[in-house]
Amino acid sequence: MTIRLGLATMTVIAFGVSGQSPKAPPADSSSADAAIVGVWRGELNHLPAVALTITDEGGPLAGAILFYLQQRQDMTQPRTATAGLPEPMLAPKFDGTTLQFQVSHKRAHPPGSLGDPPVPFHLRLTGPNRAVLVNDREGPALPLTRSMY
C-alpha cells in the first residue's frame, strides 16, 4: 500500500529533518517577507511529509519544495518515508498572510505526467512559526512548522 500526499508520488522537501526546535526569524529583519522566510516542515503518520524552503536573499521570494513518498510493504509493516527531488516554487506571491505558488508536476509520474500543468499551492500563516500547506486541487491542509535552518 502506498500513501501519496500533495503531488501524488512526488516527494517532499529533503533539506534534512532535525529534532531541533524552531527558531524565530532574526529580530532585525526589515524584509516585508520575514514572516514567511525559512524552512517549513510537515509530518504525516509521524514521518516527514514535506519540506518547503523559502528565501528572499536574492531579492524577490524564491524557494523549493520537497515531498516525501510514504509507503509500506504491507499492512503489517511500518511506514517509511523517502525524499523525492526538490522542485522550485513557481510564481510565488505573498500578501502578508498567504503565500501562493505553483509546483511543476512533470516529474511526478513520468511519462504520463510530462504534459501536466503546474499544481497550485498556498501556504497560509496560522500563528508564529505555524502555517498550513494546501494543494489547491486536492486539499486538505497539512500543518507546517518553521525553523530558520
C-alpha positions, 0 to 999 in steps of 0.5 A: 500500500502506498500513501501519496500526499500533495503531488501524488508520488512526488516527494517532499522537501529533503533539506534534512529533518532535525529534532531541533526546535524552531527558531524565530526569524532574526529580530532585525529583519526589515524584509516585508517577507520575514514572516514567511522566510525559512524552512517549513516542515510537515509530518504525516503518520509521524514521518516527514511529509514535506519540506518547503524552503523559502528565501528572499536573499536574492531579492524577490521570494524564491524557494523549493519544495520537497515531498516525501513518498510514504509507503509500506510493504504491507499492512503489517509493516511500518511506514517509511518515508523517502525524499523525492527531488526538490522542485522550485516554487513557481510564481510565488506571491505573498500578501502578508498572510498567504503565500501562493505558488505553483509546483511543476508536476512533470516529474511526478509520474513520468511519462504520463505526467510530462504534459501536466500543468503546474499544481497550485499551492498556498501556504497560509500563516496560522500563528508564529512559526505555524502555517498550513500547506494546501494543494489547491486541487486536492486539499486538505491542509497539512500543518507546517512548522518553521525553523530558520535552518 
